[in-house]
Amino acid sequence: MVAKKLKSTDVKTKGVGDYADGDGLWLRVLKSGRRSWTFQYAQGAKRRKMAIGEYPAMSLSDARTEALRLRSMVAQGKDPRAASDAAPILADAVEEYMDKEVSQLSVSSQKSYGIFLRNELVARYGHLNLSAFTDHHLATMMDEIQGSGRGATASGTFRVTRRFLNWAMRTRRYIDRNPAEMVAEPKPPKARDRVLSDEEIGAILTDGLDASEGADLVRLLFLTACRLNEVAHMRWQDVDLNSGLWTVPDTKNGTTHLVPLSDEALTLLKTLKGRAQGEYVISGSGGARPYSGFSKLKARVDEKSGVTGWRFHDIRRTCATVLRREGVNRDTVKAILNHTASDVTAIYDRYDLLEEKRSALILLGNILITKDAESSYKPLSPLLISAS
């Protein structure tokens, strides 16, 4: 009996179940509402099935075209899953790509590729077999990065991941198609100038944070003025609690960044050290992997504090604005933010303003925990204590 062809409206409206379209193509509808395409075929005496895409990223027409391509392979005696079965885990494929392809690029490009692929892609899906990585995984990763307010990181991660997957498909034949072809590229972010007010800072620090790992991440963002990804990937091996210094090895501009730690930051880190289990300081997995639940964290902070319309990256701009308002000179603030000068003098000027940065961050810590007649900030210290 010939399977009845699906209609475009069927794909949108069918309830939970599996629906044949013919030529081995099936539509699967899950309880979650997720709709995906699978291809079923016979390989010798075995019946096999493989996922080929998600709806609506892959339309009915596109799914039929792909099913016909795969059916043609079967007719020629080829197994469509043969290349996928031989694929390595994603983390290993990324390292092979870095070694064979990215190593030919400039040092700065190698740094960027490593940050996007290792810190974003591998951190989430490195354990998957490369053939199991789908457009749904990629779209979810993009949503998480954009939801955390890191528009530039989302754009860069997508472009680099697309190139990596294209290499895996065309050069190594690990996969039969590039999942990035079915995911819309994030739009480049517009420049932002959002600065949190004194009242908003107070609401976030006192009402918006609890005793979770994510809340500790937000506290450290305020106390160090570092980037979200840098704090999320902070490792104990890079933190010297005795000298009060954090060495950030993997920064956006490719330089090692020294961050002096204020008393408030040290108090928090010593508390976290007392219950540390793994490599990473802030982690939702007992220190085994860096923290990555940014979207859910942001939603919790917004709900608890009542402050909306801001992003985690705005904390850096806010800290810089507070310090400038308190009289800290621009060069010191640039050093705290790890913004490198672009002129020729910068090549010869290696003075890192370490003591100036330390004084400024101590001032920032004092401002965040002080409440007096001239400050509308609410105390941070009770939150540091509650995190113990």
C-alpha positions, 0 to 999 in steps of 0.5 A: 500500500502506497503511503498517503502523501503529507500536506503542508497543513498536516506537518503543522497540525498533526498530533503526537505520533509518526506519519509516513510521507513515502520514499522512506520519509517520516514526520515525528511529532513529540509531546513537546511539540517538536517536529522532526524528519526521519528517513527509514530504509533497509540495509540488507536484512536490517531496518534502519532509521536516521534523523535528517532535520527539524521542522520548520527549519527543514520544510516538507519540500526540503525533507522530500528532496533529502529523502530522495537523495538518501534513497538513491544512495541505498539503491546504489548499495551505500549505507547513508549512515556509514559516514555518521557511524565513523564520526568522532565525538564532537570535542575530538573533531574540534581539536582535529579541526583546530590542529589541521585547519585553524593552525594555519590562520593568524594567532589572533584568529586561532585565539578567537576560534578556540574561544568560540568552539571550545568555550561555547560549542564543546562546553555544551555538546563536546560529549556528543558524537558529531553525527548526533549534533543537529540543527536543534542543538545549534539553535538552542546554543544560539538562543542561550548565548543571545539570551545572556546578552552576548550578541557578538559572541553569538554571531562569532560562534555561529560563523565559526561553528558553521565553518567547522561543520562545513569542514567536517562534511566536505573535507572529512566526510564525518557528516552528510550535511551541515546542520548550520544550513537549517539555522538562521544566522544571528544578526550582528548586535547593535552598540549598547549604552545601557548603564544600570542606575544606583537603584537598579544595582541595589535591587539586583544585588540585594533582591535579585540574587540568592545562594546559587552558583549563578548568583555568585557569578553575578556578584563576581561580575560586579566586583571584577568588571570582567566579561561574562565568559571570563568569570564563567570559565574562572578556574581555581588554578588561576586564582591566588587567594594569598596575593589576591590576584586572578590571572585570566589566561583566555581573554577576548583580545588575546592577552593575559589579564591580571585582576586584583581582587578586592576584600569583597571578592576574596571573601566570596571566593574563599567561601566558594573554595571551602566547598570546591570540588572541581576545576571551575569556580562557578559551575552547575556541575560540581566544578567539572564544567564551567557555568552555562545556564545564563538565560535561566539565571538572567530570568531569575534575576529579572523576576526577583529584582524587578530590573529588566531591559539589561544584559550581563555585559552591561555590568562592565559598562556600569562598573566603568561608569561608577569608577569614572564618576568616582574620579578614577582616570580613564587609563586605569578604567581601560586597564580594568576592562582589559581594553588595549590601546591601538597606537604604536606606543602600546607596543612598547608600554607594558606597564599594566597599572596593577596597583592602580587597578587594585585601588580602583577595584577596592574602591568599587567593592567599598561602593557596592557594600556601603550605604550612607547618605551619599550612596543609594547602593544597598549592602552586598556583604549580607549576600556574601555571607548567605552564600556560605 
